[in-house]
Amino acid sequence: MVKPMAALKRKPQENPESEWFGYRRIDASEKTGLVEQVFASVAGNYDLMNDLMSGGLHRLWKDTLVRRMRPRAGQTLLDVAGGTGDIALRCHKKTEGKAKIIVCDINPAMLERGKAKALDQGVMKGLTWVTGNAEELPFPDRSVDTYSIAFGLRNVTRIDKALREAARVLRPGGRFFCMEFSPGVMPAIRPFYEAYCMNVLPLLGEFVAKDRNAYKYLAESIMKFPEQAELAARMEKAGLSRAKWTDLTGGIAVIHEGWRI
Ligand SMILES: C[S@@+](CC[C@H](N)C(=O)[O-])C[C@H]1O[C@@H](n2cnc3c(N)ncnc32)[C@H](O)[C@@H]1O
């Protein structure tokens, strides 16, 4: 059953210590652990599920993101919530292994899948895999040229803290990129999209990844994520300037970009 968007967007009873986990209001301190459980559970089927859920579209979206990032030899690229390395591996290919690419993710199980995938693709050098939280990145100030986060920000407990961390680690002149699913899709496709998210994704999760709740969370977390203009405003506030966005596939996925001035 699809809930109306208005109900989902309604402000919760404000409690600064509470957070959304999908549609559930939880204590903020619980969210990171719950998200970790979700990705530990789905890591083995993560890449297959991405293909099934998006009909392969996620590959095109990721290609588009990396084209916009324009990674170059000699740069330091940080892919946060990098999971199984899809963005990092594309950047590695584009730079012919001549950039320093760091994949940072809170979940070691996702990173292990990524390392195995890199080896399968014959990539031995140029990638560093680091376990870490987007809200407290284990990297020095002004140490990276490009920061990317694909389908990760939605899972972070304190989005504004993660945005401030991105601004902190970027060098002046560095670029920020975020790709996320968005609730702000074109009105013409909104009812189909919501029905797909709320009904089909959990079913796919149940039958393929054997975890209905993980994909129910995925669908709910999309609906709770800020719409395009709100995220751009929060980027600016965090120190990521000239924020703008590009809708992909009617706004199902959105790329936000900004500069560290
Ligand atoms: C949907 S996956 C995206 C993976 C990859 N970027 C991609 O596009 O395929 C979300 C990732 O965010 C990671 N994650 C969730 N919360 C995080 C946090 N606070 N800090 C860093 N990574 C986090 C998860 O472990 C998971 O690997």
Ligand as a Chemical Component Dictionary entry (heavy atoms), coordinates in Angstrom:
data_LIG
# 
_chem_comp.id                   LIG 
_chem_comp.type                 NON-POLYMER 
_chem_comp.pdbx_formal_charge   0 
_chem_comp.three_letter_code    LIG 
# 
loop_
_chem_comp_atom.comp_id 
_chem_comp_atom.atom_id 
_chem_comp_atom.alt_atom_id 
_chem_comp_atom.type_symbol 
_chem_comp_atom.charge 
_chem_comp_atom.model_Cartn_x 
_chem_comp_atom.model_Cartn_y 
_chem_comp_atom.model_Cartn_z 
_chem_comp_atom.pdbx_ordinal 
LIG C1  C1  C 0  23.501 1.753 -1.367 1  
LIG S1  S1  S 1  25.151 1.447 -0.947 2  
LIG C2  C2  C 0  26.052 2.365 -2.165 3  
LIG C3  C3  C 0  27.361 1.732 -2.526 4  
LIG C4  C4  C 0  28.067 2.353 -3.726 5  
LIG N1  N1  N 0  28.391 3.736 -3.499 6  
LIG C5  C5  C 0  27.265 2.209 -4.985 7  
LIG O1  O1  O 0  26.891 3.234 -5.556 8  
LIG O2  O2  O -1 26.989 1.091 -5.399 9  
LIG C6  C6  C 0  25.308 2.437 0.490  10 
LIG C7  C7  C 0  26.633 2.267 1.197  11 
LIG O3  O3  O 0  26.719 3.248 2.226  12 
LIG C8  C8  C 0  27.455 2.678 3.289  13 
LIG N2  N2  N 0  27.221 3.514 4.479  14 
LIG C9  C9  C 0  26.078 3.634 5.182  15 
LIG N3  N3  N 0  26.251 4.508 6.193  16 
LIG C10 C10 C 0  27.520 4.982 6.088  17 
LIG C11 C11 C 0  28.285 5.913 6.838  18 
LIG N4  N4  N 0  27.756 6.554 7.882  19 
LIG N5  N5  N 0  29.554 6.142 6.464  20 
LIG C12 C12 C 0  30.103 5.501 5.406  21 
LIG N6  N6  N 0  29.431 4.591 4.675  22 
LIG C13 C13 C 0  28.151 4.340 5.006  23 
LIG C14 C14 C 0  26.920 1.277 3.360  24 
LIG O4  O4  O 0  27.745 0.425 4.090  25 
LIG C15 C15 C 0  26.819 0.921 1.873  26 
LIG O5  O5  O 0  27.997 0.314 1.419  27 
# 
loop_
_chem_comp_bond.comp_id 
_chem_comp_bond.atom_id_1 
_chem_comp_bond.atom_id_2 
_chem_comp_bond.value_order 
_chem_comp_bond.pdbx_ordinal 
LIG C1  S1  SING 1  
LIG S1  C2  SING 2  
LIG S1  C6  SING 3  
LIG C2  C3  SING 4  
LIG C3  C4  SING 5  
LIG C4  N1  SING 6  
LIG C4  C5  SING 7  
LIG C5  O1  DOUB 8  
LIG C5  O2  SING 9  
LIG C6  C7  SING 10 
LIG C7  O3  SING 11 
LIG C7  C15 SING 12 
LIG O3  C8  SING 13 
LIG C8  N2  SING 14 
LIG C8  C14 SING 15 
LIG N2  C9  SING 16 
LIG N2  C13 SING 17 
LIG C9  N3  DOUB 18 
LIG N3  C10 SING 19 
LIG C10 C11 SING 20 
LIG C10 C13 DOUB 21 
LIG C11 N4  SING 22 
LIG C11 N5  DOUB 23 
LIG N5  C12 SING 24 
LIG C12 N6  DOUB 25 
LIG N6  C13 SING 26 
LIG C14 O4  SING 27 
LIG C14 C15 SING 28 
LIG C15 O5  SING 29 
# 
